[in-house]
């Protein structure tokens, strides 16, 4: 398997339509199957009213398809503190996720502020 139990991941669901919610998930893999993984962590939803991603407060368990072309999975460092992950703009106006300590990832492939 490409993914392993215990790995930490940042998951993005690509939008099918312009009005679709922008959903991300950050967590730790608990189970790996042939076509899906079970991940415990936090959901982030883009809030257009404040123009930023907001974390849902409760820990969730999500089943993520490995065969859905809309799913993008980034493996993040094992030292990442999942509970501390937030979204912010970098000094050069690029959207990043970070735990403020061990990990920072530029997730904006197409330009500034989103």
JOWOLIN-V11234 format. One record per residue. N is the residue number from 1. NEAR is the number of other C-alpha atoms within 10 Angstrom. Layout:
N & NEAR
N & NEAR
//
This chain:
1 & 6
2 & 4
3 & 16
4 & 14
5 & 13
6 & 14
7 & 16
8 & 25
9 & 24
10 & 20
11 & 20
12 & 18
13 & 17
14 & 15
15 & 13
16 & 9
17 & 7
18 & 7
19 & 7
20 & 9
21 & 15
22 & 16
23 & 16
24 & 21
25 & 23
26 & 27
27 & 28
28 & 25
29 & 22
30 & 15
31 & 15
32 & 19
33 & 12
34 & 9
35 & 10
36 & 15
37 & 19
38 & 17
39 & 25
40 & 20
41 & 20
42 & 22
43 & 21
44 & 20
45 & 15
46 & 16
47 & 12
48 & 10
49 & 6
50 & 8
51 & 10
52 & 17
53 & 20
54 & 16
55 & 19
56 & 13
57 & 10
58 & 9
59 & 13
60 & 15
61 & 16
62 & 17
63 & 14
64 & 19
65 & 15
66 & 17
67 & 10
68 & 11
69 & 9
70 & 13
71 & 15
72 & 14
73 & 17
74 & 13
75 & 14
76 & 17
77 & 13
78 & 14
79 & 12
80 & 20
81 & 16
82 & 19
83 & 14
84 & 10
85 & 19
86 & 17
87 & 19
88 & 17
89 & 16
90 & 14
91 & 7
92 & 8
93 & 13
94 & 17
95 & 20
96 & 17
97 & 20
98 & 18
99 & 17
100 & 12
101 & 11
102 & 11
103 & 15
104 & 18
105 & 14
106 & 14
107 & 16
108 & 15
109 & 9
110 & 8
111 & 10
112 & 12
113 & 15
114 & 17
//
